[in-house]
Amino acid sequence: FTVRMLQLILTVAYCGAGVSKITSSIKAGRQWWDGSTMQAILLEGLYLSTPKTHSSFGVPTPGSHALQQLFVRYPRLLLAPMSAVAVVFEAFAPAMLFVTSGTVARAFAALGVKFHYGIAVLQNVDFVSWWGAAYAPFILAPPVMPSWADATRAAFALAPRCAAASCLYAAAHIAATVALRFFPSVECLPFSAF
């Protein structure tokens, strides 16, 4: 139950980011995933690196400056596909909640850490240190995970108050992710629309 609830929180957070990119694209009349947004972000990253830069906040990123120079030159060819994959990864992350295979859960974790390592290499932003640990519920998933119903029944039978508190927090997290999309200037930490 705890693993499932943590997976829920993580995947809803990703989904909020993906939906944010999609809705902002609709409002702007320009797709976030066309490569130009990532090109602008990479240009900023280039200002933070030199050919001697081989780490981002302590995370090894060998050759990042050369990769940034290459990728920034080809926004449609290289950055657009990467941006589209990022949006799909984020927006459809909650699909992982229906997976009962620990192997698939660990593959999702590997993809997520790789996703964030790519950000460290190309943008000089270290999300690996912050988000790497958030994948623990996927990495530590048992080989075959129990259904949501079985996990919830067991949790409420063993620790009803704790299970109820977990459910309330998860519900608040989901509600805030949705509600804050309509009020993007409102800060409501620890919740975020993004």
KERO-694833 format. One record per residue (C-alpha): x, y, z; residue in three letters; chain. Coordinates in pm, whole numbers, plus 50000, padded with zeros to 5 digits. Example, Ala and Ser with C-alpha at 12.3 -4.5 7.8 and 13.67 -1.06 7.14 Angstrom:
<rs>
px,py,pz,minu,marmi
51230,49550,50780,ALA,A
51367,49894,50714,SER,A
</rs>
This chain:
<rs>
px,py,pz,minu,marmi
50000,50000,50000,PHE,A
50278,50242,50091,THR,A
50466,50165,49769,VAL,A
50148,50213,49567,ARG,A
50065,50544,49735,MET,A
50416,50676,49674,LEU,A
50390,50569,49311,GLN,A
50062,50756,49288,LEU,A
50215,51079,49421,ILE,A
50515,51059,49185,LEU,A
50318,50977,48872,THR,A
50057,51247,48939,VAL,A
50340,51500,48982,ALA,A
50481,51400,48643,TYR,A
50136,51405,48487,CYS,A
50086,51762,48613,GLY,A
50408,51868,48439,ALA,A
50310,51695,48115,GLY,A
49959,51838,48115,VAL,A
50106,52182,48188,SER,A
50320,52157,47874,LYS,A
50023,52041,47667,ILE,A
49782,52310,47792,THR,A
50041,52587,47756,SER,A
50097,52467,47398,SER,A
49726,52489,47324,ILE,A
49701,52838,47475,LYS,A
50010,52964,47291,ALA,A
49915,52801,46961,GLY,A
50265,52656,46946,ARG,A
50375,52311,47055,GLN,A
50612,52292,47351,TRP,A
50762,51984,47186,TRP,A
50860,52147,46855,ASP,A
51220,52180,46975,GLY,A
51235,52558,47011,SER,A
51161,52557,47384,THR,A
51435,52303,47448,MET,A
51668,52503,47222,GLN,A
51613,52812,47440,ALA,A
51676,52608,47756,ILE,A
51994,52461,47606,LEU,A
52118,52807,47506,LEU,A
52087,52904,47871,GLU,A
52271,52585,47966,GLY,A
52553,52678,47728,LEU,A
52605,52999,47922,TYR,A
52656,52792,48235,LEU,A
52920,52563,48086,SER,A
53254,52563,47912,THR,A
53449,52287,47737,PRO,A
53601,52217,48080,LYS,A
53259,52157,48241,THR,A
53227,51787,48322,HIS,A
52979,51795,48609,SER,A
52654,51959,48705,SER,A
52629,52028,49078,PHE,A
52852,51727,49143,GLY,A
52678,51491,48899,VAL,A
52928,51374,48635,PRO,A
52834,51510,48291,THR,A
53138,51447,48072,PRO,A
53126,51617,47736,GLY,A
52811,51811,47821,SER,A
52932,52133,47659,HIS,A
52999,51960,47325,ALA,A
52662,51782,47343,LEU,A
52485,52111,47421,GLN,A
52651,52272,47118,GLN,A
52545,51984,46894,LEU,A
52186,51958,47016,PHE,A
52118,52334,47015,VAL,A
52203,52346,46643,ARG,A
51937,52093,46546,TYR,A
51619,52174,46737,PRO,A
51380,52001,46497,ARG,A
51597,51697,46433,LEU,A
51724,51627,46786,LEU,A
51532,51835,47039,LEU,A
51178,51800,46904,ALA,A
51173,51418,46936,PRO,A
51329,51440,47283,MET,A
51072,51700,47387,SER,A
50784,51489,47255,ALA,A
50911,51184,47444,VAL,A
50941,51394,47761,ALA,A
50581,51515,47733,VAL,A
50451,51161,47671,VAL,A
50663,51025,47960,PHE,A
50523,51287,48196,GLU,A
50161,51300,48082,ALA,A
50116,50923,48076,PHE,A
50318,50841,48389,ALA,A
49998,50744,48581,PRO,A
49964,50445,48346,ALA,A
50235,50288,48566,MET,A
49975,50262,48842,LEU,A
49812,49975,48653,PHE,A
50135,49777,48622,VAL,A
50170,49480,48854,THR,A
50515,49370,48734,SER,A
50812,49473,48945,GLY,A
51033,49441,48637,THR,A
50827,49697,48445,VAL,A
50826,49925,48751,ALA,A
51206,49910,48769,ARG,A
51229,49981,48394,ALA,A
51014,50292,48449,PHE,A
51252,50399,48729,ALA,A
51554,50349,48502,ALA,A
51387,50553,48228,LEU,A
51303,50828,48478,GLY,A
51656,50851,48616,VAL,A
51788,50853,48257,LYS,A
51539,51131,48176,PHE,A
51674,51342,48462,HIS,A
52035,51260,48383,TYR,A
51974,51389,48031,GLY,A
51854,51714,48186,ILE,A
52176,51732,48390,ALA,A
52389,51676,48079,VAL,A
52207,51911,47843,LEU,A
52073,52177,48077,GLN,A
52322,52179,48367,ASN,A
52036,52123,48609,VAL,A
52074,51842,48860,ASP,A
51737,51676,48912,PHE,A
51904,51335,48950,VAL,A
51999,51408,49311,SER,A
51650,51534,49392,TRP,A
51434,51295,49189,TRP,A
51653,50983,49194,GLY,A
51535,50885,49541,ALA,A
51172,50945,49441,ALA,A
51198,50635,49221,TYR,A
51249,50408,49523,ALA,A
50883,50292,49515,PRO,A
50943,50163,49163,PHE,A
51291,50025,49223,ILE,A
51189,49845,49543,LEU,A
50861,49712,49403,ALA,A
50811,49340,49468,PRO,A
50830,49107,49165,PRO,A
50450,49087,49155,VAL,A
50267,49373,49317,MET,A
49930,49315,49482,PRO,A
49625,49479,49334,SER,A
49523,49820,49461,TRP,A
49217,49665,49624,ALA,A
49417,49397,49809,ASP,A
49684,49644,49921,ALA,A
49421,49892,50042,THR,A
49223,49626,50231,ARG,A
49539,49503,50403,ALA,A
49650,49856,50495,ALA,A
49314,49951,50643,PHE,A
49301,49621,50835,ALA,A
49649,49667,50984,LEU,A
49666,50044,51036,ALA,A
49339,50217,50954,PRO,A
49438,50566,51072,ARG,A
49769,50562,50887,CYS,A
49601,50427,50572,ALA,A
49333,50696,50597,ALA,A
49597,50969,50640,ALA,A
49781,50837,50333,SER,A
49461,50840,50130,CYS,A
49378,51194,50245,LEU,A
49723,51323,50152,TYR,A
49710,51152,49810,ALA,A
49363,51296,49748,ALA,A
49483,51645,49849,ALA,A
49786,51608,49621,HIS,A
49571,51511,49322,ILE,A
49312,51781,49394,ALA,A
49583,52046,49424,ALA,A
49753,51933,49103,THR,A
49425,51978,48917,VAL,A
49302,52292,49095,ALA,A
49632,52477,49072,LEU,A
49628,52438,48694,ARG,A
49350,52697,48699,PHE,A
49539,52926,48939,PHE,A
49905,52903,48826,PRO,A
50019,53205,49025,SER,A
49903,53053,49356,VAL,A
50171,52887,49567,GLU,A
50045,52603,49783,CYS,A
50355,52410,49892,LEU,A
50409,52117,49912,PRO,A
50161,52098,49624,PHE,A
50225,52223,49272,SER,A
50047,52231,48937,ALA,A
50379,52163,48772,PHE,A
</rs>
